[in-house]
Each structure stands twice: as structure tokens, then as C-alpha cells.
Amino acid sequence: DAKTTQPTSMDCAEGRAANLPCNHSTISGNEYVYWYRQIHSQGPQYIIHGLKNNETNEMASLIITEDRKSSTLILPHATLRDTAVYYCIVRGPSGTYKYIFGTGTRLKVLA
Amino acid sequence: NAGVTQTPKFQVLKTGQSMTLQCAQDMNHNSMYWYRQDPGMGLRLIYYSASEGTTDKGEVPNGYNVSRLNKREFSLRLESAAPSQTSVYFCASRTDRADTQYFGPGTRLTVL
């Protein structure tokens, strides 16, 4: 399974875009990149996922580099409610459905 | 839709006691998962079940057993609890169509 590397913590001003990077240099061709977040001690919440094209939904945008070795999650207008731990995950081999969470990035949105 | 439900919400055990954590989902998902999260750490996969009747080990399966009772329910059993199993346990189910996991609220377990 490809491993991911994320910064331990980041701050972002309220109303500004939050850009959360993730390195996954050993990703293989059929592995997807997923992003989840965990607010306080709740269960994690799905945000977005993609294979190689950029993706956007109502919560965020996902930008994956052309070589697929890194990606960036973008929260376009961060609010205080976006303060959470954000996890970048690369899914395990096709058919096993294993998801390996790392330690994530603790994003703090500042008023 | 209740989504993913877990019982109990909190539990305190003594070393050596056994207990079963219950998880149920009403979304007709095939895949279900058990994770543990230690203080200040990310989630670690204990066991998962890709479909009814199948289970597989995750990263940290030692000291646990699981049962996929039916499509809805996936239980986690601690046969002889140890203080190292003090953690928050999350259950999740996954929709094949959207490839998304949905998590329960967690069970906070303390082993003394």
C-alpha cells in the first residue's frame, strides 16, 4: 500500500482558502487518493476522492499532480467549522478495500 | 436512516474481562470496518469485511476477533482485555457505488 506524508499542522485565516498538501510518491497506477476529516472526536467524514483528474464537490477541490506523486485538498473559503484533522489516504490494492489512515494534518481556522 | 450505529458509547473493563462491541448499518453496504484510535493518533484498521460471510485482518488484529453476523451487523470482540486496548473504536461501512466510508460515533473503551 502506498504511504502518505502530510504536515502535522497548519493554520488558515477564516474566509481564505485552505490548501492541504499530501505526498504519496509510491502510489501505483490503480490507487485512488481519498480525503477524510475528523472534527473533534467524532467519526471521520468523507470529503472527496480522485484517481488522476482534478475533482470538485460541494465541500472541496482535489488537485492531483500529473505524476500522481502528490495532491492538494483545497477548502475554498475556510470557516471555523472546518477546524479538524484532515487525513489523506491512498486505497490499498484493488479488491481488498483496505484504507490506511496516517496521522493527518491538524487544520486550525483562525477568526 | 440511522446510518452507522455503535453500542455501547462508553465502557470500562478490568484487565482480563471480555466484551463485544456492536455495530450496525442500515444503508445496505457490503463492506464494513473496525478501527481503533489512540489519543493523538490516527485511525488504525483492526479488521474489515468486504462482504457478508468474509472477514480479513487489518493493521492491528491481535487481541481481537470479529463476526459479520449478517449484512447489517459487524461485531468486534475482546476476549481478554488489556490496558493497551484502551482506545476509541470506530465502525464504518462503505458504499461500493460512491466508494465512500461512513463512520459511527465511536465507542470509548477504558481497560483498567
Boltz contact constraints between the chains, C-beta under 6 A:
constraints:
  - contact:
      token1: [A, 43]
      token2: [B, 90]
      max_distance: 6.0
  - contact:
      token1: [A, 43]
      token2: [B, 103]
      max_distance: 6.0
  - contact:
      token1: [A, 43]
      token2: [B, 104]
      max_distance: 6.0
  - contact:
      token1: [A, 43]
      token2: [B, 105]
      max_distance: 6.0
  - contact:
      token1: [A, 43]
      token2: [B, 106]
      max_distance: 6.0
  - contact:
      token1: [A, 44]
      token2: [B, 103]
      max_distance: 6.0
  - contact:
      token1: [A, 46]
      token2: [B, 100]
      max_distance: 6.0
  - contact:
      token1: [A, 97]
      token2: [B, 31]
      max_distance: 6.0
  - contact:
      token1: [A, 97]
      token2: [B, 50]
      max_distance: 6.0
  - contact:
      token1: [A, 101]
      token2: [B, 42]
      max_distance: 6.0
  - contact:
      token1: [A, 101]
      token2: [B, 43]
      max_distance: 6.0
  - contact:
      token1: [A, 102]
      token2: [B, 42]
      max_distance: 6.0
  - contact:
      token1: [A, 103]
      token2: [B, 42]
      max_distance: 6.0
  - contact:
      token1: [A, 104]
      token2: [B, 42]
      max_distance: 6.0
